[in-house]
């Protein structure tokens, strides 16, 4: 029994090491530090994977969509790069490419020197379900104040959990069309109706092929969304079934480029908690306020559970 246990442990260890290697091959873990005299941004990265060719560093202004030609080409064993061609109060985005025998590893980071805080970020469309709005009016007013202090003009919409997604979207469109030239973001708070769309199974399990949640429907202002031709009822969950005229959309990809950034906070139907949706939302808003006002400092860390450790894509 002792021998069998040892073999199993060794197999598990090898699997974990292989998974870690795949993840490291596909990623370059970047850090940045700055100095203002002289103006300089210093990039550094992990050396867990040995490159099999030159590394490339790219830089662009934050918000640009093209990387252009490489800013620098480095030796394969390089782990730092100092960029002296920078200015204060300018936000840059960097990309580091590290080649290896199984493809490219990518790393991305924003950095800048004495970058001023944004005074105006755009318009935040806050869509709140009416039960939450009535129960948490003081907390929502506080949230609006915090967001306004961060540079957003807040416009609020109150909806019912029973409202169709088309009704919710029309209300969003009405607000957006008041100033379509402005940057907009969308925050859905509470049990705002979830749109469903498509005939897809992105994780490869065809027992739930069909429609999946698609808040992108709300963020696409001018795309064409139809409910006329997808016929799929083979999924084990009724929620994934999609047939013409059922209120679930046909589109398996976003109909057009999104005009709205989208976020959702919705605690309904979380039955493992003793607290109801109102209390869970209150806790979220309290923690949101505390974070924005630096009443606590979170530990900068992440937890990744990689259940696909044998795949070369390096999902973790």
C-alpha positions in Angstrom: 0.0 0.0 0.0 2.9 2.4 0.8 4.4 1.8 -2.7 1.1 2.4 -4.4 0.5 5.7 -2.5 4.0 6.9 -3.4 3.4 6.2 -7.1 0.1 8.1 -7.0 1.7 11.1 -5.2 4.5 11.2 -7.8 2.0 11.1 -10.6 0.0 14.0 -9.1 3.2 16.0 -8.5 4.3 15.5 -12.2 0.9 16.6 -13.4 1.0 19.7 -11.3 4.5 20.6 -12.5 3.4 20.1 -16.1 0.4 22.3 -15.6 2.6 25.0 -14.0 5.0 24.8 -17.0 2.1 25.2 -19.5 0.8 28.2 -17.7 4.2 29.8 -17.4 4.9 29.3 -21.1 1.9 31.2 -22.1 2.4 34.1 -19.7 5.1 36.7 -18.8 4.5 38.0 -15.3 5.4 41.7 -15.6 6.1 44.3 -12.9 6.9 47.9 -13.4 8.8 50.5 -11.3 9.3 54.2 -12.1 11.7 57.1 -11.5 11.0 60.7 -12.3 14.6 62.1 -12.5 15.4 61.0 -15.1 12.0 59.9 -16.3 12.2 56.1 -16.7 10.0 53.1 -16.5 11.7 49.8 -15.6 10.0 46.6 -16.5 10.9 43.3 -15.0 9.5 39.8 -15.4 9.9 36.2 -14.2 12.5 33.9 -15.7 10.7 30.6 -15.0 10.7 29.7 -18.7 13.9 29.9 -20.8 13.2 31.6 -24.1 14.4 30.0 -27.3 14.9 33.3 -29.1 14.9 37.1 -28.6 12.3 38.7 -26.4 10.4 41.7 -27.8 9.1 44.7 -25.8 6.2 46.8 -27.2 4.8 50.1 -26.0 1.7 52.1 -26.8 -0.3 55.0 -25.3 -3.1 53.8 -23.1 -6.2 53.5 -25.3 -4.4 52.9 -28.6 -5.4 49.7 -30.4 -2.2 48.9 -32.4 1.2 47.9 -31.0 3.2 48.8 -34.1 6.8 47.7 -34.3 8.8 46.5 -31.3 10.2 49.1 -29.0 13.2 46.8 -28.2 14.5 43.3 -29.0 16.4 41.7 -26.1 18.6 38.7 -25.5 16.8 35.4 -24.7 17.9 35.5 -21.0 16.9 39.1 -20.4 14.6 39.8 -17.4 14.5 43.6 -17.3 14.1 46.6 -19.6 14.5 50.3 -18.8 12.5 52.6 -21.0 14.0 56.1 -21.0 11.7 57.5 -23.8 8.8 58.3 -21.5 7.2 61.5 -20.1 5.6 62.3 -16.8 1.7 62.3 -16.7 1.4 59.9 -19.6 -0.1 56.4 -19.1 1.6 53.7 -21.2 0.8 50.1 -21.9 3.6 47.6 -22.3 3.6 44.1 -23.9 6.5 41.6 -23.6 6.6 38.6 -25.9 8.7 35.6 -24.9 9.2 32.8 -27.5 9.6 29.1 -26.7 9.3 25.9 -28.6 5.5 25.7 -28.0 4.6 29.2 -29.0 4.6 32.7 -27.4 4.2 33.9 -23.8 2.5 37.3 -23.4 2.8 39.8 -20.6 0.9 43.1 -20.3 1.1 46.0 -17.9 0.1 49.7 -17.6 2.6 52.1 -16.1 3.2 55.9 -15.9 5.0 58.5 -13.9 2.9 61.0 -11.8 -0.2 60.3 -13.8 -2.9 62.6 -12.8 -6.2 61.2 -11.6 -9.0 61.4 -14.2 -11.5 64.2 -13.4 -14.1 63.0 -15.9 -14.5 59.4 -16.9 -17.9 59.5 -18.6 -21.4 58.5 -17.8 -22.3 55.5 -15.6 -25.8 54.1 -16.2 -26.8 52.5 -13.0 -29.6 50.0 -13.4 -31.1 49.0 -10.1 -33.8 46.4 -9.4 -36.6 48.2 -7.5 -36.6 45.9 -4.4 -32.9 46.7 -3.8 -33.5 50.3 -4.6 -36.2 50.6 -2.0 -34.4 48.6 0.7 -31.0 50.1 0.3 -31.6 53.7 -0.7 -29.0 55.2 1.7 -26.3 52.7 0.6 -27.1 53.4 -3.1 -26.9 57.2 -2.5 -23.5 56.6 -0.9 -22.4 54.5 -3.8 -23.4 57.2 -6.3 -21.5 59.8 -4.3 -18.4 57.6 -4.3 -18.6 56.9 -8.0 -19.2 60.6 -8.7 -16.0 61.4 -6.7 -14.2 59.0 -9.0 -15.2 61.0 -12.1 -18.4 59.5 -13.3 -21.7 61.2 -14.0 -24.3 58.8 -12.7 -27.7 58.3 -14.3 -30.0 55.9 -12.5 -32.7 53.6 -13.9 -35.0 51.6 -11.7 -36.4 48.4 -13.1 -38.5 45.4 -11.9 -37.2 41.9 -11.7 -40.1 40.9 -14.0 -39.2 43.4 -16.8 -38.2 41.7 -20.0 -34.7 42.3 -21.2 -36.1 44.3 -24.1 -37.7 46.7 -21.7 -34.5 47.1 -19.7 -32.5 47.7 -22.8 -34.9 50.3 -24.1 -34.5 52.2 -20.8 -30.7 52.0 -21.3 -31.0 53.2 -24.9 -33.0 56.2 -23.8 -30.3 57.3 -21.4 -27.5 56.5 -23.9 -29.1 58.5 -26.6 -29.2 61.6 -24.5 -25.4 62.0 -25.1 -24.2 59.2 -27.4 -20.9 61.0 -28.0 -19.8 60.4 -24.4 -18.1 57.3 -22.9 -20.6 55.1 -21.1 -20.4 52.3 -18.6 -23.3 50.1 -17.4 -23.7 48.7 -13.9 -26.5 46.2 -13.2 -27.4 46.0 -9.5 -29.8 43.4 -8.1 -32.0 40.9 -9.9 -32.0 42.7 -13.3 -33.2 40.3 -16.0 -30.4 38.2 -17.5 -30.6 38.0 -21.3 -29.9 34.6 -22.8 -28.5 34.0 -26.3 -26.9 31.6 -28.8 -26.4 28.0 -29.6 -23.1 27.5 -27.9 -21.2 25.3 -25.4 -17.9 27.2 -24.9 -16.5 24.7 -22.4 -16.9 21.8 -24.7 -19.7 20.0 -22.9 -22.4 19.5 -25.4 -25.0 18.4 -22.7 -25.7 22.1 -22.2 -25.5 23.4 -25.8 -27.9 26.3 -26.3 -28.5 29.8 -25.0 -26.2 31.2 -22.3 -26.3 34.4 -20.2 -25.4 37.4 -22.4 -25.3 40.8 -20.7 -23.5 41.9 -23.9 -27.1 42.3 -25.2 -27.4 45.4 -23.0 -24.0 46.8 -24.0 -24.6 46.5 -27.8 -26.4 49.7 -28.7 -26.8 49.2 -32.5 -26.4 45.5 -33.2 -29.1 43.3 -34.7 -30.4 40.7 -32.3 -32.9 38.1 -33.5 -35.1 35.4 -32.0 -36.2 33.6 -35.1 -34.2 30.5 -36.1 -32.2 28.8 -33.4 -33.9 25.5 -32.5 -32.0 23.7 -29.7 -33.6 21.7 -26.9 -31.1 18.9 -26.2 -29.4 20.5 -23.2 -30.0 18.9 -19.8 -30.9 22.2 -18.3 -34.1 23.9 -19.6 -32.3 27.3 -19.1 -30.1 26.5 -22.1 -33.0 25.5 -24.4 -33.5 28.0 -27.2 -36.3 28.0 -29.7 -37.8 30.7 -32.0 -40.0 33.3 -30.2 -39.0 32.2 -26.6 -37.3 35.5 -25.7 -33.8 34.0 -26.0 -31.7 35.5 -28.7 -30.2 33.6 -31.7 -26.8 35.3 -31.7 -23.8 33.1 -30.7 -21.4 36.1 -31.1 -21.9 39.7 -30.2 -23.9 41.4 -33.0 -21.6 44.4 -33.2 -18.9 46.2 -31.2 -20.0 47.1 -27.7 -20.7 50.7 -26.9 -21.0 50.1 -23.1 -18.7 48.6 -20.6 -20.7 46.2 -18.4 -20.7 45.0 -14.8 -23.2 43.1 -12.8 -23.7 42.5 -9.0 -26.6 40.2 -8.4 -26.9 38.0 -5.2 -30.3 36.5 -5.9 -30.8 32.7 -5.7 -27.7 32.1 -3.6 -29.3 29.6 -1.2 -26.1 28.6 0.5 -26.1 31.8 2.5 -28.4 32.5 5.4 -28.7 36.2 4.3 -31.1 37.2 1.6 -30.4 39.3 -1.5 -30.9 42.6 0.3 -28.4 41.8 3.1 -25.8 40.4 0.7 -26.1 43.4 -1.5 -25.8 45.7 1.6 -22.6 43.9 2.5 -21.2 44.4 -1.0 -22.0 48.1 -1.0 -20.5 48.5 2.5 -17.3 46.8 1.3 -17.2 48.7 -1.9 -17.4 52.0 0.1 -14.7 50.9 2.5 -12.4 49.9 -0.4 -12.9 53.2 -2.3 -12.1 55.1 0.9 -9.1 53.0 1.8 -10.7 51.9 5.1 -8.9 48.6 4.5 -6.0 47.6 2.2 -6.6 44.3 0.4 -3.8 41.7 0.0 -2.8 41.7 -3.7 -3.1 38.1 -4.6 -5.1 35.7 -6.7 -6.2 32.1 -6.5 -6.4 30.0 -9.6 -7.8 26.5 -9.7 -6.6 24.9 -12.9 -8.7 21.9 -13.8 -7.2 21.6 -17.2 -3.6 21.0 -16.3 -2.8 18.7 -19.3 -3.6 21.2 -22.0 -0.8 23.1 -23.7 -3.0 26.3 -23.9 -2.0 27.0 -20.3 -5.5 28.0 -19.1 -4.3 28.8 -15.6 
